[in-house]
Every structure is written in C-alpha cells, then in structure tokens.
Amino acid sequence: MEIQSTNLDRVRVWVLMKIEGGEAGVLKRLQGLKPDLFYKDGGHEDYVIIRTDLIDYEYNVIAPIDAKDDQQYIIARDLLLTALGGPPHIELRTLAHHPDVPHESNAFVTYREDFTSPFPEIKAGRIRKSPGANPWG
C-alpha cells in the first residue's frame, strides 16, 4: 500500500482482515490477543489499536488503528497481523476526520461493558462524552 499524506495530525487506518475458522475460531483468536499489543509500551501515544471487531463481510475482522506517523502505523499493523497469523487484509486510510456529529451524539456503553468495567465513573447507557470515551470502542 502506498501511503499518501493527509491533513490529519495522526495516521488513522481501518484494517480489514480475512480470518478462517468460522465465528468461534475467529473469536478464539481475537480473545487470545494480549492487551499490551494494543498500546505501545503500556500507553504511550505512538500508536493504539483501538479494538478488533468480528463483522459480517467477506473480510470478517476490522481493527481501527491510530498512530503518530506512518512508521508507527506500520509497526502497529504488522504486530496485529502477526498476532493473528498473517491473514489477508485490506487497508482503508482516513483522509479527513469529521468528528462534530459523532461527538455531539455521545457514546453508548452496554450493560455487559459496564459490569466488567475497571472504570467506576463509566456507567451503562448513553454517556455525555465523545464515542472515543468508551474504553471498549
């Protein structure tokens, strides 16, 4: 993939992956990922793999990645792909970010997320913060 520069301060890419094994197999592989994979060095801002979701599409897993620059994006992408066994993938790079409407609509935390939350200040339901405030994505 040739990386094009944008007017964003950070690199944002949605990585779609095709993982074999049916829903149960995919979920097992996703659950096997270690938390430290998602944040570089325990929370520095070089990159974050925001989440991995099983989706209903030919490419059945999607992972949004936010990185400081192209080099950090490639590091995060390669770590994720390696951890998941190097599946076929495509990359959808964000060219412009329009946060106003989503940020005004707030975020939603499910009851299961609230129940397992290590964050006592976050409760189930609509929260008056940006969607990024939901630690589960």
N, C-alpha and C positions, 0 to 999 in steps of 0.2 A: 504494500500500500504506500503510495507516495503521499507524504504528509504536506498539507497546504497550510499556510499561515492564516490566522483569522484575527479578528479584532478582540478576541476574548483574552482575559488575563491568565486563564488556565486552559489546559487541554481537556476537553470533555468528549469521550467516545463511548458509544454503546456497542459492546461486543456481543454478537450473537454466535452461539456455538451449537453444533450438532453432536449430541452425546447419545450413544447407543445404550440399549438396555431397558427400554420402557420406563414408565414413570417411577416405579420403585427403584430401579437401578440408578436412574439419574439422581433421585432424591438421596439415595445412599451415598453417592459420590459427593454431592453437594454438602451433605452433613459431615462428611469426612474432612472438609476443609478446616484448617486451623485458623483461629481468629487473628493471629499475628500476620497472616498473609494479607489481610485486608487493609492494614495500616502500617506504613513503613516505620520501622523502629519504634513501635509502640505508640504511634500517634503524631509523628512529625507530619508536616504539610506537603511533603514531596509528592505523595500520591495517596489516594484512597480508592479501594474497590468498594463501591457503595453497597452493593448487595449482589446476590445471584438469584434469579427467579426462574422457575420452570414455566415455560409458556406453551401455548397451543399454536405451533407453527412448525414448518419444516426444520428450522433451526430452533431447538427446544429449550435452550437456556439463554438468558440475557443478563448481562452484567454491565452496568454503567460504571465507568472509571473516570475519576477526576484527578488530574496531575498538574504539577507545577510547570512542566515543559514537555516537549516531545520525547526527550531521553527518559524522563521518569515515567511517562505513559508506556513506552515500550517495555521498560523494566516490569511495571505492574501487569501489563498484558501477558508478557511471557511467563511470569510467575503463575498467573491464573491458568493459562493454557497448560503449562507443565503440570500443575497440581491436578488438573482434570484429565490428564492423559493425552494432551495434544490434539483435541478434537478439531475437525474442520470448523472454520469460523469466517465471519464477515465483520467488518468494522464500519460503524456509522458515526462519522465525526460531526460534532455540533459546530455549526458555522456561526450561529448567532443565538444568544440566550435571551429569552423574553420572560423574565420571572414575575412581572407585575400581577397578571391574573392568577397564576397558581399561588403566589404568596398571599394574595388577598383572600383566596379561597381556604386558606389554612391547611392543616394536615389532619389525618384521621388515624387514631391508634385503636387497634382491635382489642377486644377483651382478653384474648389469649396473650397478646403482646403486653398488655397492662399487667396481667397475672404473673408473667415471667420477668417483668421489668426490674433491672437493678437501679432504676431511676425513680425514686418515690414521688418526684414532682410531676411526672408524666402520668396522666390518668386516661382511661379508655374514653373513646369518643372523639369529637372534633376538638382540636386544640388551636388556640389563637396564636399560632406561630407558623412559619413557613413549612412547606412539606419536608424540607430537609431537617426539621427539628425532630421528626420521628426517627429514633435511632435504628429502626428496622427498615427504613426506606419508605 
